[in-house]
Amino acid sequence: HSGNGENWTKSTCAYCGVGCGIEARVAADGELMVRGDETHPANYGRLCSKGMALGETLSTTGRMLSPSVHGQACDWQQALDTVASSLNQVIAEHGPDAVAFYVSGQLLIEDYYVANKLMKGFIGSGNIDTNSRLCMASAVAGHKRAFGEDCVPGNYGDLEMADLVVLVGSNLAWCHPVLFARLKAAKEQRGTRVVVIDPRVTASCDIADLHLAIKPGTDVALFNGLLTYLHGQGLVDQDYIAEHTKAFDKAVEAAAEFAPISKLSEVTGLNEEDINTLFHWFGETHRTVTLFSQGVNQSSSGTDKVNSILNCHLATGRIGQPGSSPFSITGQPNAMGGREVGAMANTLAAHLEFGRDDHHCLLSDYWGCSELATSPGLKAVDMFDAIEQGQIKAIWIMATNPAVSLPDSERINSILADCPLVIVSDVVADNDTLKHADICLPAQGWSEKSGTVSNSERCLSRQRRLLPTPGEGKPDWWIISEVAKRMGFASAFDYASELEIFNEYVALTAIANSRESSLKRQLNLGGLGQLTPTEYQHFKPTQWPVSGCSEPSRLYADGRFSTQDGRGRFVAVYYQVPALSPDNKFPLMLNSGRLRDQWHTMTRTGLSTRLNSQDFQPLLVLNPEDARSKAIEEGDLVKVASQLASQIFVASLSNQISRGQCFAPIHWSKSHCSSAKVSSLIPAFTDPVSGQPEFKATPVDISLV
Ligand code: SF4
């Protein structure tokens, strides 16, 4: 698909949930040149440092080149036969819930769709979960509670139309840099007010009119305080609440916990003046976008935090209006696509749901399966617990590295070491998870595979093949389908191309939304029809629901939600402290997150010299006062100990973090640095609704090495 006659091919960036369009072509020296796609609605030509360095991360060194079984290289036939017969044997002996898939936001929609279809539809278990559980499961749960469906109502353009943008638990400048650039440009043009709510001073504060260095984990108190203020000042939209919502009074009653403001100030650690400024600005500004990310989601009360934000938007009727909406921004290139095709343990494809007979019937009929899972499977952390307890005997891990990324990661390593059967599909030959693999399956990487992804504003884009695949790597959808056929499900997985899968998924969303159907979902791609190969090849970024209109769509603009009665739901939420609090033994609260130029466990960005030049060491950011009390100086090696483990970091002293807190990046693993693995310090406490782990509130002690 040429961009301009010079053989530039359009595709989508491999990294964050902004989902920027790129154009690429192979230079004379064989390197892939990458530039921003000026026509893509996510970025209009912009790229961040990671996107620009995509071509530098495609080394064929270190790639997994052929399948192997128990360390012996073999051909695909043998590997696929072994996977299929091993899974069938476990199922025959222990039942369908004894197997599990742990998949990834790096998979494409087509991969995700068939993985979910095999596990839920044909194996008959709900045990498929995704590393998106670590990223935005709380946003999913919050959306479903408030709107009746997991939908982000707004668009990126709303950040440019807003008069007030509140960033909560989001370092947009580093984690979603192109969106930050769009916001910054809008602020320069129209004076948008920006508020950052984050315990740390981050790069996003560079454009903030107000930074609220909130005490970790106290967001529900702050937004409950805001709801109380809006109600008390008569700033809620009474007509909207009466016509379009339910349970406002209960939410207000719960929110009153933190009146007066002095009490709120004490709990959140914020001064009263700053709290009043936020409340005043929010109250008076109809065009407000509240954008939230991992600081909200990665919490033992993440779902309540999400609903405390949604409550304030419901109360003011600011949902899906131009420049006015709550906005969950996701971490991975296809986190939304995974949500849409149901590859989380507690959802079904096309936003259909467990516990609804009509949804079950529709999906069983459509897939022609008699074994559709009838109840949700185990969420990520519970899935690994079940392996430890011997309930799950076989796990197939695809395109993710849980031995580094899950909390309590040393335990995850022991669990994988003891699991009777570990199958791993990946592009690399070596990482912390692959060390435990009995069967290794080489997959195609970004630039080699072909399919679609869905970004944080519900926009589907193509990832296109740009380079040949080294060795015998195959598309994930192909690997899964070939295993499914050998397990005895040939007719349901007889796909000749990724397009056939995409068309099947599109038609499913259409059937769920047909005129006769009472199941109406916002997720509807039916307007696409069935694409021909040429149409799929030239597919342009398209936002759902597919309406045929060229303007970006917003959801719930008419106040009609996806609940059965069409009303949005307030949720009564109460502030809860994080699972663990600092004490004498572990006096500092450890926060974790990304660096600007690195990605996840660095299996890709770690290959780029350019990306490695910025802060390329495992830093522990500390307040100088806390450092002084331990005689720690800039650049010293420090031991960080939690109740689980201890790791070594390089001290970086900064007033950008408050006393009593510290911050470490998530990226390092045994493969890159033997002793700076943050996830080994973090206990696996999860949100009771979403199952998302608490990654940002771990009590630790520090000492000089
Ligand atoms: Fe890629 Fe995200 Fe950067 Fe865009 S903002 S270029 S999607 S990493």
Residues whose N, C-alpha, C, O or C-beta is under 5 A from the ligand:
A	BS01	SF4	C13 Y15 C16 V18 G19 C20 L47 C48 K50 G51 H176 P177 V178
